[in-house]
Amino acid sequence: MNVEKCTAYKKYYLLVPLFFTVICSFAQTDTSQVKVSNLNEVVVTGVSRGTVLRKSPVPIVVLSKRAMDQNTNNNLIDAIVKGVPGVSAVTTGPNISKPFIRGLGYNRVLTLYDGLRQEGQQWGDEHGIEIDQYGISRVEVVKGPASLTYGSDAVAGVINMIPERPVFLEGLLKGDFTQDYHTNNGMFASSLGLGYVKNDWTYAFRATGKFAHNYHNKVDGWVYGTGFREYNLSGSARLDKKWGFSKIAANVYDNLQEIPDGSRDSLSRKFTYQVIDNGDDIKHRPLVPENLLKSYSIVPLHQHIQHYRLYNTSQINLGEGSLSVLLGGQQSIRREYNHPTLPGQAGLYVVLNTLNFDVKYNFPAIKGWESSVGLSGMYQGNRSKDATDFPIPDYNLFDLGGFLFVKKTFGKIDLSGGLRFDHRHISWNDFYVGKNPANGFQKRATGVEIVQANLQFPAFAHAYKGLSGSIGLTYNITDRLLVKANIARGYRAPNITEIGSNGLDPGAHIVYLGDRNFVPEFNLQEDLGFIAYLKDLDFSFEVFNNHIQNYIYQARLTDKNGNPVVIVPGNLTYQYQQSKARLYGLETTLNIHPDQLKWFSFNNSLSYVTGQTHGAYLPLLPPLHIRSELKFTGLKRKGRIQEPYFKIELDRYADQNRFYSLDDTETFTRGYTLFNAGIGAVFKTKKNRKLFDLFIQGENLFNLAYQSHLNRLKYFEYYSASSDGRSGIYNIGRNLSFKVIVPI
């Protein structure tokens, strides 16, 4: 289409101005612009010091803020799943996503915020990551064991969420205001970020609030118990000098998240809700009133999650070497309210306090050898407060580990590797539970009360030790053709639920039973990858093979006749198991961007993973996933609407017939294809000053009724058969998002 034809369509601008601006901009593309390869990006995750991406043999993917802004995301993990092949998420509604990397999740994926490990009851299913999605400037994902630099809990990989850092002229208060709206669940989100630079000091502040009512799909209608309200505050001050830098930062996270349970009327399939505690009968609960289904008010049955973080990170330059120090403190408070007759009484109330430290020294290079040593650890204490359910005991945990990392370039070969040793000690005292005469529920018993109480958690103390390491190389065939190979041994100590749980988690509707005889997990993973950054396309192909010793997983508990064991009526019972396991799979990407058509790109990715233990498939395996995006982008041009884009996406998930079927823990999930589209641009004044960025995205445009295999709501069903032949709760229906980012 040439410029003259575009001008002829000017009368249609009143109807679809942005769309026609995108199309017309192709006629005026600046074809002299050269695509910059991201091979030379510097990453900080999974390495001892800042490393050029091309030199790292470990699979690392970088996701920019711009890429995340161009998708519809209810939370940060959703954005990562859409942008990084091999990453998936176990979900419980739109705002609860737990990250998985190559089929492994929970305490096997280590999440970091600005390099500080996130400690917030990661074992729980029914809450997400306590981080403000609008305050993250980039995400770095390590796929594969990263225990070398981080210790326990990184056997599957690491997700490091790096906050924004103001970079502009001194003496100016600048920032941005983001307004985000989603049509399906009515989510409103507002985020204000400010930055100021003066005399070597950089200050940053961000405040975010978002709230939503229940989401909707054409099978279930409005899904009761999926609304939420979330607030975030963050601030930092950084001093940069010739000797290095020092930064102090703090974050406050507060989330009210409703708890769905899936109870319904057996005939109409309309949702019902609990109104009494003792004597509650699922089959005789009242229907949820219509006015509550679209209300922004948080229902009495909900969880309240608060997370506080204060940390300091510093780097001191010592000649040609450097010393890095990270000190942090966190508090995670988690309450679940599940008593309709006493709405102010928490069923679960736990407070987790954590102190972290990480010290690294980067030696000066000696004959091309770069080496680093480090020591890191944490002290953690978890305490139950005024609650009625106690799934885990109060415990104390202490971690300590040290590592050595080296790297060197031999011509076209970049070699790196190292070793680490970790020690973890965990203990708890006798924990008694008895009846509370004031309300009839359970309470923790102390003193003379223990005579008539039950010893729910006998005292325990144990030390876990692990040796981990890795070695790998990158062979630079040319500047744009790379082969990467890496072998790594990871280590993970059992988490508190796996060894200590013995009770109901009311938000998950599951009674967990642990095993204090469990030993640590060790995995050995081989990675091999080929990457090509060519003139007209990018291509990557990565395969992995992961052997796990002492793999820990959940299975439904059954009696000798094969019937499910019910300890607490209306709740499932899961017993943790341990055995050998193996996972293997691949990820591949093909991004076509013809040099002569710089306005056009066709991006594709495919990820596949499968795994088995004792002949059975592992639980929570994601299905084969193919994602394709056809994108048209207008490059630099004059006018008030600049850098416009239009894209069409296809998101295909195959049938999942590789599932953990023992005792109906999981069931077959039918495949589905979602069609999405997006459009956006930068709006500027005649003087080329930015007014705002606009992003409009449509997800599941054909309003397909589907269930994700990793959606926990799929299994929220109380009947063996239903009037419409469907079971469980379905995923979100058609959703349009409108996001505006205004510079300040």
LOSE-30333 format. One line per 5 residues: number of its first residue (from 0); their letters; for each residue x negated, y negated, z of C-alpha. Coordinates in steps of 0.1 Angstrom, whole numbers. Each point is the difference from the previous one (the first is absolute). Layout:
# residues N
NUM> a> X:Y:Z; ... .
//
This chain:
# residues 744
0> mnvek> 0:0:0; -16:-34:-10; 4:-34:16; 26:-12:-26; 23:29:7 .
5> ctayk> -4:-6:38; 10:-36:-4; 31:11:-20; 12:19:31; -3:-31:22 .
10> kyyll> 38:-2:4; -1:33:19; -24:-14:27; 30:-11:21; 10:37:3 .
15> vplff> -33:18:5; -28:-27:1; -26:21:17; 4:30:-23; -4:-21:-32 .
20> tvics> -29:-18:15; -17:34:4; 7:10:-36; -10:-34:-14; -32:-1:19 .
25> faqtd> -14:30:-19; -1:-22:-31; -23:-25:18; -22:25:18; -36:-11:5 .
30> tsqvk> -17:31:-16; -34:-13:11; 6:11:36; -21:30:9; 13:27:24 .
35> vsnln> -22:2:30; -7:35:12; 6:8:36; -29:24:2; -20:-26:18 .
40> evvvt> 25:-7:27; -15:1:35; 17:23:25; -5:3:38; 21:31:8 .
45> gvsrg> -16:34:4; -35:-14:-4; -26:-13:25; -2:-34:-16; 15:-19:-30 .
50> tvlrk> -5:22:-30; 7:-5:-37; 30:23:-9; -19:17:-29; -27:12:24 .
55> spvpi> 22:18:24; 4:37:-7; 30:1:23; 34:-6:-17; 10:-36:9 .
60> vvlsk> 28:-20:-14; 6:-38:4; 34:-15:-1; 4:-38:-3; 26:-23:15 .
65> ramdq> 12:-9:-35; 6:36:-9; 20:5:32; 21:-32:-6; 11:13:-34 .
70> ntnnn> 19:29:16; 30:4:23; -13:9:34; 19:4:33; -33:5:18 .
75> lidai> -37:1:-7; -3:38:-4; 26:-1:-28; -22:-24:-19; -30:22:4 .
80> vkgvp> 19:31:-12; 10:-18:-31; -35:-12:-8; -23:29:10; 3:35:-16 .
85> gvsav> -3:27:26; 16:-20:28; 35:9:10; 22:-7:31; 23:18:23 .
90> ttgpn> 30:-23:5; 30:-5:23; 19:-27:-17; -14:-31:-19; -21:-14:28 .
95> iskpf> -17:31:14; -28:15:-21; -29:21:13; -29:3:-25; -12:33:-14 .
100> irglg> -32:4:-21; -2:31:-22; 26:19:20; -13:-9:35; 14:-26:24 .
105> ynrvl> 7:-11:35; -33:2:21; -19:12:-31; 3:-34:-17; -18:-28:19 .
110> tlydg> 15:-34:-5; -21:-31:6; 9:-36:4; -30:-22:-10; -23:30:9 .
115> lrqeg> 16:6:34; 17:34:3; 38:-2:5; 12:17:32; 37:1:3 .
120> qqwgd> 14:35:8; -9:12:-35; 15:35:7; 36:-14:-1; 21:4:-31 .
125> ehgie> 25:-27:6; -21:-32:-1; -23:-15:-26; -33:-19:1; 0:-30:22 .
130> idqyg> -15:-25:-25; 14:-31:-17; 2:9:-37; 0:-37:-11; -33:-7:17 .
135> isrve> -22:25:-18; -22:-12:-29; -13:35:-11; 1:36:9; -29:25:-3 .
140> vvkgp> 9:37:-1; -25:28:6; 12:33:-13; -17:29:18; -18:6:33 .
145> aslty> -14:-33:14; -9:14:35; -36:-11:-7; 6:-36:8; 32:2:20 .
150> gsdav> 0:32:20; 31:20:8; 33:-5:-19; -14:-8:-35; -1:35:-15 .
155> agvin> 25:-10:-27; -13:-35:-6; 2:-36:11; 23:-29:-8; -16:-33:9 .
160> miper> 24:-30:-1; -21:-32:-3; 17:-33:10; -2:-31:-21; -29:-25:6 .
165> pvfle> 4:-36:-10; -25:-11:-26; 3:-36:-11; -14:-35:6; -7:-13:35 .
170> gllkg> 24:-22:18; 31:11:-18; 29:18:17; 13:24:-26; 21:31:-1 .
175> dftqd> 31:16:-15; 36:8:7; 15:33:-12; 37:6:-3; 11:36:-8 .
180> yhtnn> 35:13:-5; 12:36:-8; 36:5:-12; 5:36:11; -5:-4:37 .
185> gmfas> 2:-37:1; -36:-3:12; -10:-36:6; -37:-6:7; -17:-34:6 .
190> slglg> -38:-4:5; -20:-31:6; -38:1:-2; -23:-29:7; -38:-4:-2 .
195> yvknd> -25:-27:9; -37:-3:-7; -22:-24:19; -37:-1:10; -8:37:-5 .
200> wtyaf> 33:10:17; 28:17:-18; 34:2:16; 30:21:-12; 35:4:13 .
205> ratgk> 31:19:-12; 35:5:13; 24:25:-16; 36:10:7; 21:25:-19 .
210> fahny> 34:16:6; 23:23:-19; 33:19:4; 7:36:-10; -11:11:-35 .
215> hnkvd> 24:14:-26; 2:28:-25; 29:13:-21; 2:34:18; -1:-11:37 .
220> gwvyg> 12:-36:-4; -15:-22:28; -24:22:20; 7:-7:37; -30:-6:22 .
225> tgfre> -25:-13:-25; -1:-37:7; -30:-18:16; -14:-33:12; -37:-7:1 .
230> ynlsg> -22:-29:11; -38:-5:-4; -24:-27:12; -37:0:-8; -29:-24:4 .
235> sarld> -37:-1:-4; -30:-23:3; -33:8:-18; -34:-17:3; -25:4:-29 .
240> kkwgf> -36:-9:5; -34:9:-14; -4:26:27; 32:18:-10; 36:-4:10 .
245> skiaa> 24:6:29; 38:3:-2; 26:3:28; 36:10:-10; 33:9:17 .
250> nvydn> 32:15:-13; 35:5:15; 25:24:-15; 36:5:11; 24:23:-17 .
255> lqeip> 36:10:7; 7:31:-21; 33:18:0; 0:38:4; 21:20:-25 .
260> dgsrd> 12:35:10; 21:10:-30; 32:9:19; 31:-1:-22; 36:10:-3 .
265> slsrk> 0:35:-16; 27:-8:-26; -4:-37:-10; -38:1:4; 2:-34:16 .
270> ftyqv> -25:-8:27; 10:4:37; -18:-13:31; -6:11:36; 21:-17:27 .
275> idngd> -7:22:30; -29:20:14; 12:29:20; 27:20:-18; -9:-15:-34 .
280> dikhr> 14:21:-29; -14:-6:-35; 32:11:-16; 22:-25:19; -20:-32:-1 .
285> plvpe> 19:-31:-13; -7:-14:-35; -23:-30:-2; 21:-31:-5; -4:-17:-34 .
290> nllks> -11:-33:15; -31:17:16; -12:15:-32; -11:-33:-15; -8:-18:32 .
295> ysivp> -34:-14:8; 6:7:37; -22:28:14; 21:29:13; -4:12:36 .
300> lhqhi> -18:32:-12; -33:-14:-12; -37:-2:7; -21:-30:11; -36:1:-10 .
305> qhyrl> -25:-27:11; -37:-1:-9; -26:-24:12; -35:-2:-14; -30:-22:10 .
310> yntsq> -35:6:-15; -33:-15:-8; -22:9:-30; -35:-14:-4; -30:4:-22 .
315> inlge> -35:-12:10; -27:-2:-27; -33:13:13; -25:-7:-27; 9:23:-29 .
320> gslsv> 21:22:23; 33:-8:18; 19:10:31; 38:4:-2; 22:1:31 .
325> llggq> 37:6:3; 18:-2:33; 38:4:3; 29:5:24; 35:12:-9 .
330> qsirr> 32:6:18; 29:20:-16; 34:0:17; 26:23:-13; 35:4:13 .
335> eynhp> 29:20:-14; 35:-7:11; 23:30:-4; 25:-2:28; 33:-16:-12 .
340> tlpgq> 14:-1:36; -31:-17:13; -13:-20:-30; -26:-17:21; -16:33:11 .
345> aglyv> -28:11:-23; -2:37:-8; -37:-3:-9; -22:-27:14; -37:4:-5 .
350> vlntl> -29:-26:3; -33:7:-18; -30:-21:9; -32:4:-21; -34:-16:1 .
355> nfdvk> -22:5:-31; -37:-7:-7; -21:4:-31; -37:-9:-3; -20:4:-32 .
360> ynfpa> -35:-10:-9; -10:-2:-37; -38:5:-3; -20:-20:-26; -5:19:-32 .
365> ikgwe> -32:21:-1; -12:10:-34; 36:-1:-13; 14:20:29; 29:-18:18 .
370> ssvgl> 10:15:34; 24:-7:28; 6:13:35; 32:-5:20; 17:8:32 .
375> sgmyq> 38:-3:5; 27:12:24; 31:-8:18; 17:3:34; 37:6:0 .
380> gnrsk> 27:4:26; 36:9:-6; 27:-5:26; 38:8:2; 21:-26:16 .
385> datdf> 37:-1:10; 12:27:-24; 23:31:-1; -20:21:-25; -36:9:2 .
390> pipdy> -14:17:-32; -36:-5:10; -19:-4:33; -18:-31:12; -36:5:-11 .
395> nlfdl> -35:-15:-1; -23:3:-30; -36:-10:-7; -17:2:-33; -37:-5:-8 .
400> ggflf> -19:7:-32; -31:-10:-19; -11:2:-36; -29:-4:-24; 6:-11:-36 .
405> vkktf> -25:-3:-29; 2:-9:-36; -24:-6:-29; 0:-5:-38; -21:22:-22 .
410> gkidl> 2:-14:-35; 36:8:-11; 8:19:32; 14:-16:31; -3:24:29 .
415> sgglr> 15:-4:35; 9:21:30; -4:5:38; 9:18:32; 22:-7:30 .
420> fdhrh> 6:16:34; 32:-7:20; 11:8:35; 36:-4:13; 12:6:35 .
425> iswnd> 38:1:8; 16:6:33; 32:-4:20; 13:8:35; 31:21:10 .
430> fyvgk> 31:-17:-14; 33:8:18; 35:-8:-14; 31:0:22; 36:-13:0 .
435> npang> 7:-37:6; 29:-2:25; 8:-35:-11; 10:9:-36; -1:38:-3 .
440> fqkra> -28:-1:-26; -36:13:4; -28:-21:16; -36:5:8; -3:14:35 .
445> tgvei> -27:-11:24; -8:4:37; 25:22:19; 22:1:-31; -22:27:-16 .
450> vqanl> 14:26:24; 32:1:-19; -14:-9:-34; -13:20:-29; -37:0:-9 .
455> qfpaf> 4:-9:-37; -37:-6:-7; -26:19:21; -33:-18:4; -25:3:-28 .
460> ahayk> -35:-11:-9; -21:9:-30; -29:-12:-21; 0:3:-38; -32:-3:-21 .
465> glsgs> -6:-3:-37; -28:-3:-25; 10:-17:-33; -20:-12:-31; 0:-6:-37 .
470> iglty> -23:-2:-30; 8:-12:-34; -12:-17:-31; 11:-22:-29; -16:6:-33 .
475> nitdr> 2:-31:-23; 1:14:-35; 3:-36:-12; 11:-32:16; 36:11:-6 .
480> llvka> -1:38:2; -4:16:34; 0:34:15; 5:3:38; -4:30:22 .
485> niarg> 3:3:38; 3:27:26; 10:-9:36; 8:17:32; 26:-17:22 .
490> yrapn> 10:4:36; 32:-6:19; 8:7:37; 36:11:7; 23:-29:8 .
495> iteig> 21:-3:31; 32:15:-14; -18:30:-15; -15:11:34; 22:-17:25 .
500> sngld> 36:-5:-12; 28:18:18; 32:-20:-3; 25:-20:-21; -10:-29:-22 .
505> pgahi> 34:-16:-2; -7:-22:-30; -12:30:-21; 28:23:14; -27:26:4 .
510> vylgd> -12:20:30; -38:4:-5; -20:28:16; -38:-2:0; -27:25:7 .
515> rnfvp> -28:-10:24; -23:28:-14; -4:-18:-34; -35:-7:-12; -12:-28:-23 .
520> efnlq> 7:0:-38; -30:0:-23; 4:-4:-38; -25:3:-28; 10:-19:-32 .
525> edlgf> -16:-2:-34; 8:-29:-23; -10:-3:-36; 10:-30:-22; -6:-16:-34 .
530> iaylk> 7:-37:-6; -1:-19:-32; 5:-38:-4; 1:-5:-37; 8:-29:-22 .
535> dldfs> 36:10:-7; 8:23:29; -9:12:35; 0:37:9; -6:19:31 .
540> fevfn> 3:37:9; -6:13:35; 4:35:14; -4:11:36; -1:33:20 .
545> nhiqn> 6:-2:37; -5:29:24; 13:-5:36; -9:21:30; 25:0:29 .
550> yiyqa> 27:-20:-19; 28:-11:23; 36:-2:-12; 36:1:12; 24:28:-5 .
555> rltdk> 36:4:12; 2:23:30; 23:31:-4; 9:29:22; -7:37:-7 .
560> ngnpv> 32:1:-21; -12:-29:-22; 25:-25:14; -11:-35:8; -9:-6:36 .
565> vivpg> 20:-29:15; -14:-15:32; 19:-33:-1; 34:2:-18; 1:-20:-33 .
570> nltyq> -38:0:-3; -24:22:-19; -29:18:17; -35:1:-16; -30:20:12 .
575> yqqsk> -35:-10:-11; -20:27:-17; -37:3:-10; -16:19:-29; -23:-3:-30 .
580> arlyg> 12:-21:-29; -11:-11:-35; 11:-29:-21; -11:-9:-35; 12:-24:-27 .
585> lettl> -8:-28:-23; 6:-37:-8; -4:-15:-34; 7:-34:-15; 1:-14:-35 .
590> nihpd> 3:-37:-4; 2:-12:-36; -8:-37:-6; -10:-6:-37; -27:-27:-3 .
595> qlkwf> 19:-16:-29; 33:0:19; -10:-14:34; 36:-7:8; 9:37:-1 .
600> sfnns> -8:28:24; 13:35:5; -10:14:34; 5:37:10; -8:22:30 .
605> lsyvt> 6:36:10; -6:16:33; 4:36:11; -8:19:32; 9:34:13 .
610> gqthg> -11:19:31; 6:33:18; -5:16:33; 4:38:4; 17:2:-33 .
615> aylpl> 26:-27:8; 0:-35:-14; -10:-27:24; 27:-23:13; 5:-36:-13 .
620> lpplh> -17:5:-34; 9:-27:-25; 12:12:-34; -17:-7:-33; 2:-38:-5 .
625> irsel> -3:-18:-33; 2:-38:-2; -1:-21:-32; 1:-37:-4; 4:-20:-33 .
630> kftgl> -10:-36:6; 0:-31:-20; -20:-29:14; -4:-36:-14; -35:-12:6 .
635> krkgr> -11:-37:5; 22:-25:-17; 14:-35:5; 34:-5:13; 19:1:33 .
640> iqepy> 4:38:-1; -34:16:-1; -15:35:2; 35:17:-4; 3:37:-1 .
645> fkiel> 27:26:-7; -3:37:8; 20:32:-3; -8:29:23; 8:37:0 .
650> dryad> -5:19:33; 3:38:-4; 0:25:28; 1:37:-10; 21:27:17 .
655> qnrfy> -17:10:33; 2:37:2; -33:2:19; 14:-5:35; -3:15:35 .
660> slddt> 31:22:-1; -6:21:31; 31:-3:23; 14:-27:-24; -25:-25:13 .
665> etftr> 1:-15:-35; 22:6:-30; -3:-4:-38; 2:-36:-13; 12:-8:-34 .
670> gytlf> -21:-23:-22; 10:-34:-11; -10:-30:-21; 4:-36:11; 0:-29:-25 .
675> nagig> -13:-33:12; -7:-34:-16; -15:-33:11; -6:-35:-12; -19:-29:15 .
680> avfkt> -21:-31:-6; -19:-29:15; 19:-33:-2; -20:-32:-1; 5:-37:-5 .
685> kknrk> -10:-20:-31; -32:-8:18; -8:37:4; 7:1:38; 15:33:11 .
690> lfdlf> 36:-3:12; 7:37:8; -4:36:-11; 32:19:-8; 3:38:0 .
695> iqgen> 33:17:-10; 0:38:2; 27:26:-5; -4:35:15; 21:31:-9 .
700> lfnla> 18:-21:-26; 24:28:-10; 10:5:37; -11:37:0; 11:21:29 .
705> yqshl> -32:19:11; -18:14:30; -37:-3:5; -17:32:12; -18:-21:27 .
710> nrlky> 31:-18:11; 8:13:36; 36:-11:-5; 5:28:-25; 2:24:30 .
715> feyys> 23:-21:21; 30:23:-4; 23:16:26; 20:23:-23; -9:31:-19 .
720> assdg> 24:-11:-28; 16:-33:-10; 31:-11:-19; -21:-16:-28; -26:28:-2 .
725> rsgiy> -28:-23:11; -22:2:31; -19:-26:19; -5:-37:-8; -10:-14:-33 .
730> nigrn> -26:-26:-8; 7:-37:-7; 20:-9:-31; -5:-28:-25; -20:-28:16 .
735> lsfkv> -9:-34:-15; -26:-22:17; -7:-37:-3; -33:-13:13; -12:-36:0 .
740> ivpi> -34:-11:12; -4:-37:4; -35:-15:6; -3:-26:28 .
//
